[in-house]
Amino acid sequence: MNQQPTEVAIAILQQDDKFLMQLRDNIPNIANPGIWGFFGGHLEPGETPEQAVKREVLEEVGYVLPPTLRQFGIYADEKVIRYVFYAPLEVSMEELVLHEGWDMGLISIPEIQQGKAFSRVAGEERPLGVLHRQILLEFISNWYD
């Protein structure tokens, strides 16, 4: 029986030359534990990708995405369709409240290129998710060219 791919909406949130990312909880039974990734999540029934990314970012860090929110691309494989959105992060880190995940941080371009970033909560460098890193590298090459 063919199962429909899961649909998720995720956000590239940029402030200056850094990108807001979530360090996923370090719990073995979740996908990508202890890995840096984007904020976002699954689409609920009847929800558009744009509605989902707005809801997820608000739930996860208390940030209302600005009207400048734009779709960057769609990354699909046999298991997951990822709708990727871009918006500037227009508030300070102190105004965000992490409701989901182990840590959050503004990740620099050199850290993205290296594929790892330091977490103050974990007390060590943690890897970036492979696909999320690839999406960011594509975004950066488009943004800065």
Backbone bond lengths (Angstrom), bond angles and torsions (degrees), N, CA, C in turn:
res aa  C-N    CA-C-N  psi(-1)  N-CA   C-N-CA  omega(-1)  CA-C   N-CA-C  phi
1 M - - - 1.462 - - 1.527 109.23 -
2 N 1.310 115.64 127.98 1.471 120.78 -179.64 1.514 110.35 -78.75
3 Q 1.330 115.90 124.45 1.462 120.08 178.31 1.519 109.04 -97.21
4 Q 1.335 115.32 136.95 1.455 120.95 178.14 1.526 109.78 -66.25
5 P 1.337 117.39 141.96 1.470 118.89 176.56 1.533 111.28 -63.78
6 T 1.315 115.63 148.64 1.460 122.19 174.09 1.528 107.80 -71.70
7 E 1.323 117.39 139.34 1.465 121.53 177.15 1.520 109.42 -106.86
8 V 1.343 115.57 128.96 1.454 121.18 177.52 1.535 109.23 -130.94
9 A 1.318 114.86 153.36 1.468 121.41 175.59 1.523 107.05 -123.06
10 I 1.338 116.10 127.91 1.460 121.47 -176.42 1.519 110.16 -129.66
11 A 1.331 115.96 157.31 1.460 120.45 -172.20 1.524 112.42 -123.31
12 I 1.331 115.08 128.66 1.462 122.33 166.56 1.528 104.77 -88.68
13 L 1.318 116.96 114.25 1.466 121.85 -179.19 1.520 108.18 -114.22
14 Q 1.334 115.63 114.40 1.463 121.18 -172.43 1.518 111.80 -109.52
15 Q 1.343 114.59 135.20 1.460 121.08 172.54 1.526 106.46 -133.18
16 D 1.320 116.51 116.00 1.467 122.30 -173.33 1.531 107.75 56.04
17 D 1.318 118.73 -125.79 1.465 121.23 179.48 1.524 111.45 -105.29
18 K 1.331 116.18 32.25 1.464 120.74 -179.97 1.527 109.19 -130.38
19 F 1.329 114.91 161.61 1.455 121.30 -174.30 1.526 109.88 -131.01
20 L 1.329 115.77 130.81 1.457 121.08 -179.65 1.524 109.49 -73.91
21 M 1.330 115.21 126.06 1.457 120.05 178.18 1.519 109.82 -134.63
22 Q 1.324 114.34 158.11 1.458 123.06 179.63 1.521 108.78 -107.32
23 L 1.322 116.08 132.93 1.454 120.41 170.20 1.522 106.14 -88.68
24 R 1.327 115.19 113.07 1.461 119.69 -177.21 1.530 110.38 -63.11
25 D 1.324 114.58 150.93 1.462 119.48 178.44 1.522 109.97 -53.69
26 N 1.314 115.97 146.99 1.461 121.74 -179.04 1.530 109.51 -92.70
27 I 1.340 114.54 59.83 1.459 122.47 -177.82 1.534 107.15 -115.12
28 P 1.331 118.03 121.86 1.468 120.85 -172.80 1.531 115.97 -57.25
29 N 1.351 119.02 -29.19 1.464 119.48 -174.08 1.528 114.37 -87.53
30 I 1.349 118.83 7.33 1.467 120.23 175.41 1.524 109.36 -105.24
31 A 1.317 115.57 162.84 1.467 120.08 176.87 1.530 109.48 -69.54
32 N 1.304 116.88 135.85 1.471 123.79 175.56 1.530 114.10 52.62
33 P 1.342 118.85 54.20 1.472 119.39 -179.88 1.530 111.80 -65.29
34 G 1.337 115.53 139.40 1.459 120.89 175.73 1.519 114.36 68.13
35 I 1.322 116.93 23.90 1.471 122.95 -177.42 1.532 108.89 -115.99
36 W 1.325 117.26 141.31 1.462 121.59 174.87 1.534 109.34 -73.80
37 G 1.320 116.54 134.71 1.462 121.85 177.14 1.515 110.77 -152.22
38 F 1.316 115.14 -177.62 1.466 121.33 179.70 1.520 110.90 -80.81
39 F 1.317 115.60 157.25 1.456 120.34 168.63 1.516 107.91 -78.23
40 G 1.320 115.78 148.81 1.458 121.43 -178.88 1.506 109.57 143.64
41 G 1.334 115.72 -172.40 1.458 118.42 -179.98 1.506 112.76 176.76
42 H 1.315 114.87 -165.33 1.464 123.02 -174.08 1.519 112.77 -67.85
43 L 1.323 115.22 145.93 1.458 121.71 171.31 1.524 108.07 -75.71
44 E 1.321 115.95 136.90 1.453 120.71 174.25 1.525 108.19 -89.07
45 P 1.345 118.61 159.03 1.465 120.89 -178.91 1.532 111.91 -53.55
46 G 1.340 115.46 130.85 1.459 121.48 178.77 1.514 114.68 81.25
47 E 1.307 118.18 -0.67 1.462 122.89 -176.41 1.529 110.24 -93.14
48 T 1.323 117.13 139.43 1.460 120.57 173.65 1.525 108.35 -81.55
49 P 1.346 117.64 160.55 1.471 118.81 176.09 1.535 112.58 -56.48
50 E 1.333 117.18 -39.46 1.469 119.80 -179.91 1.521 111.26 -65.34
51 Q 1.319 117.14 -42.23 1.475 119.86 176.88 1.529 110.34 -62.06
52 A 1.330 116.10 -40.90 1.465 120.69 -177.87 1.525 111.59 -64.70
53 V 1.338 117.58 -45.69 1.468 119.06 -177.59 1.529 110.03 -65.81
54 K 1.333 117.48 -37.80 1.466 120.02 177.74 1.528 110.82 -63.60
55 R 1.320 116.82 -44.53 1.474 121.46 -179.84 1.532 110.58 -65.21
56 E 1.322 116.57 -47.30 1.471 120.61 -176.69 1.531 112.05 -62.91
57 V 1.327 117.77 -45.80 1.469 120.26 -179.19 1.528 110.32 -64.46
58 L 1.328 116.57 -39.73 1.467 120.11 177.09 1.531 110.20 -63.22
59 E 1.340 117.68 -44.65 1.470 121.00 179.50 1.524 112.23 -65.55
60 E 1.322 116.80 -38.91 1.465 120.32 -171.57 1.520 114.20 -82.81
61 V 1.350 118.47 -34.47 1.474 119.89 -179.05 1.530 113.93 -135.77
62 G 1.322 118.02 2.60 1.456 120.29 178.38 1.514 114.21 73.31
63 Y 1.334 117.57 23.64 1.467 121.18 -178.33 1.522 109.89 -104.16
64 V 1.333 116.38 126.04 1.460 122.37 174.51 1.525 106.94 -86.20
65 L 1.327 115.93 115.00 1.465 119.52 -178.57 1.523 110.24 -63.69
66 P 1.340 117.55 139.06 1.460 121.33 -176.98 1.535 112.10 -74.43
67 P 1.351 116.43 164.82 1.465 120.31 179.34 1.536 113.30 -63.22
68 T 1.327 116.83 -13.62 1.469 120.76 179.55 1.530 112.39 -79.51
69 L 1.347 117.68 3.75 1.457 121.86 178.43 1.528 110.18 -54.33
70 R 1.334 116.00 130.58 1.468 121.68 -179.83 1.522 109.43 -135.38
71 Q 1.331 115.47 151.01 1.465 118.92 174.31 1.514 108.69 -80.03
72 F 1.336 116.29 132.53 1.462 121.92 178.02 1.518 111.31 -92.79
73 G 1.317 116.62 -40.00 1.456 119.31 -178.55 1.514 111.76 178.94
74 I 1.334 114.67 177.52 1.456 122.03 176.04 1.524 106.95 -125.90
75 Y 1.311 115.74 126.83 1.463 122.39 179.82 1.529 106.61 -117.69
76 A 1.330 116.18 112.02 1.458 120.05 -174.68 1.520 111.06 -124.87
77 D 1.324 114.46 142.94 1.459 120.96 168.76 1.530 106.37 -134.86
78 E 1.317 117.77 -169.89 1.470 119.71 -175.55 1.526 112.74 -67.70
79 K 1.334 118.30 -20.51 1.465 120.91 -176.52 1.527 114.55 -103.33
80 V 1.345 117.43 -34.20 1.465 120.86 -171.95 1.522 110.97 -138.18
81 I 1.335 115.73 136.99 1.467 121.84 167.99 1.521 105.98 -106.40
82 R 1.345 116.59 118.66 1.462 121.83 -178.11 1.526 109.10 -107.69
83 Y 1.325 116.20 116.07 1.460 122.18 174.24 1.518 106.05 -92.31
84 V 1.328 116.26 116.61 1.466 120.78 -174.41 1.525 109.11 -105.46
85 F 1.321 115.60 125.14 1.463 122.67 179.18 1.516 109.98 -113.53
86 Y 1.327 114.80 158.54 1.457 121.82 178.28 1.522 109.07 -127.59
87 A 1.317 116.03 139.11 1.467 121.64 171.86 1.521 108.10 -155.41
88 P 1.328 116.47 151.10 1.461 118.48 172.64 1.532 109.80 -72.49
89 L 1.319 115.42 148.02 1.459 121.35 172.85 1.519 105.48 -92.52
90 E 1.329 115.68 108.89 1.469 121.03 -170.58 1.526 113.56 -102.61
91 V 1.325 117.35 14.50 1.468 121.33 177.18 1.521 108.55 -128.07
92 S 1.325 115.92 163.36 1.460 119.60 178.02 1.531 109.33 -77.71
93 M 1.314 115.61 160.41 1.463 121.00 177.95 1.533 111.03 -58.81
94 E 1.330 116.54 -31.74 1.460 120.74 -178.96 1.525 112.06 -65.80
95 E 1.332 117.32 -21.55 1.465 121.18 -179.87 1.520 112.69 -85.86
96 L 1.324 117.03 -9.66 1.461 120.92 179.03 1.523 109.54 -92.70
97 V 1.320 115.87 146.00 1.455 121.46 177.28 1.522 107.35 -125.05
98 L 1.322 116.58 118.18 1.457 121.69 -178.78 1.533 109.60 -76.06
99 H 1.336 115.89 114.01 1.461 121.47 178.84 1.528 111.67 -104.23
100 E 1.329 116.60 -14.79 1.466 120.24 -178.04 1.519 108.62 -144.58
101 G 1.309 115.81 129.19 1.458 120.37 -179.43 1.518 111.65 113.15
102 W 1.337 114.80 173.55 1.452 123.42 -176.33 1.522 110.87 -89.84
103 D 1.340 116.36 -36.50 1.465 121.90 -177.76 1.523 107.39 -159.55
104 M 1.312 116.02 169.10 1.458 122.13 171.48 1.515 107.12 -142.40
105 G 1.315 116.27 156.14 1.448 119.03 179.35 1.508 111.64 -166.29
106 L 1.328 114.34 161.71 1.457 121.28 172.86 1.520 107.10 -90.17
107 I 1.314 116.07 114.37 1.458 122.82 -173.00 1.529 108.75 -98.16
108 S 1.325 116.41 129.95 1.468 121.85 -176.62 1.529 111.33 -82.50
109 I 1.326 115.08 162.48 1.465 120.25 177.67 1.532 111.48 -59.77
110 P 1.356 120.27 -45.17 1.470 118.26 176.62 1.534 113.02 -58.54
111 E 1.333 117.81 -37.56 1.468 120.27 177.70 1.531 110.36 -65.46
112 I 1.326 116.31 -41.08 1.467 120.55 177.94 1.521 109.70 -62.00
113 Q 1.328 116.56 -44.40 1.463 120.40 179.08 1.526 111.38 -62.04
114 Q 1.345 117.21 -38.19 1.472 121.62 178.61 1.525 112.37 -74.89
115 G 1.336 116.45 -22.34 1.459 120.41 179.67 1.514 114.77 82.27
116 K 1.344 116.79 18.74 1.464 120.04 178.16 1.523 109.28 -156.00
117 A 1.343 114.97 154.17 1.461 120.30 -179.48 1.524 108.89 -147.32
118 F 1.318 115.67 148.95 1.458 121.67 -179.22 1.523 110.15 -75.46
119 S 1.317 115.84 138.64 1.465 122.71 173.39 1.517 107.90 -114.38
120 R 1.324 116.24 124.83 1.466 119.47 178.04 1.526 110.62 -68.30
121 V 1.323 117.66 -31.61 1.465 121.32 179.89 1.531 110.66 -71.83
122 A 1.331 116.33 -45.84 1.471 120.33 179.26 1.531 111.02 -74.24
123 G 1.341 116.24 -24.97 1.456 120.58 -178.85 1.520 113.26 74.11
124 E 1.327 116.30 21.75 1.461 121.05 -179.26 1.529 110.29 -160.68
125 E 1.329 115.03 168.28 1.461 119.62 173.02 1.519 108.58 -73.09
126 R 1.322 115.41 140.28 1.465 122.04 177.26 1.528 107.73 -126.79
127 P 1.335 117.63 149.01 1.463 120.10 -177.17 1.532 113.10 -74.12
128 L 1.325 115.00 152.13 1.459 121.20 170.37 1.521 107.86 -83.60
129 G 1.341 116.13 145.71 1.455 119.60 174.49 1.527 109.22 -58.72
130 V 1.320 117.27 138.19 1.468 121.59 -174.48 1.522 111.56 -57.77
131 L 1.336 117.94 -50.36 1.462 120.10 -177.81 1.531 111.02 -69.34
132 H 1.321 117.50 -39.29 1.469 119.66 179.84 1.527 110.28 -64.44
133 R 1.317 116.95 -38.27 1.471 120.94 175.68 1.530 109.97 -62.79
134 Q 1.332 116.64 -45.30 1.469 120.73 179.39 1.535 111.12 -60.29
135 I 1.328 116.67 -44.26 1.468 120.75 178.89 1.530 109.70 -61.31
136 L 1.339 117.17 -44.49 1.466 120.30 179.45 1.527 111.76 -63.53
137 L 1.321 117.13 -41.53 1.470 119.76 178.70 1.530 110.73 -62.88
138 E 1.323 117.41 -39.06 1.469 120.89 175.84 1.523 110.51 -66.10
139 F 1.327 116.74 -42.05 1.461 121.01 178.71 1.532 110.13 -61.31
140 I 1.320 116.29 -47.66 1.468 121.39 -178.73 1.530 110.46 -61.50
141 S 1.324 117.02 -42.83 1.479 119.05 -178.68 1.528 110.38 -66.43
142 N 1.336 117.97 -34.15 1.468 120.46 176.67 1.518 111.58 -74.24
143 W 1.340 116.01 -38.69 1.458 122.03 -174.76 1.533 111.85 -70.68
144 Y 1.341 115.51 -39.94 1.452 119.39 -171.51 1.520 113.96 -100.47
145 D 1.329 118.12 1.66 1.471 120.04 178.16 1.505 111.97 -80.30
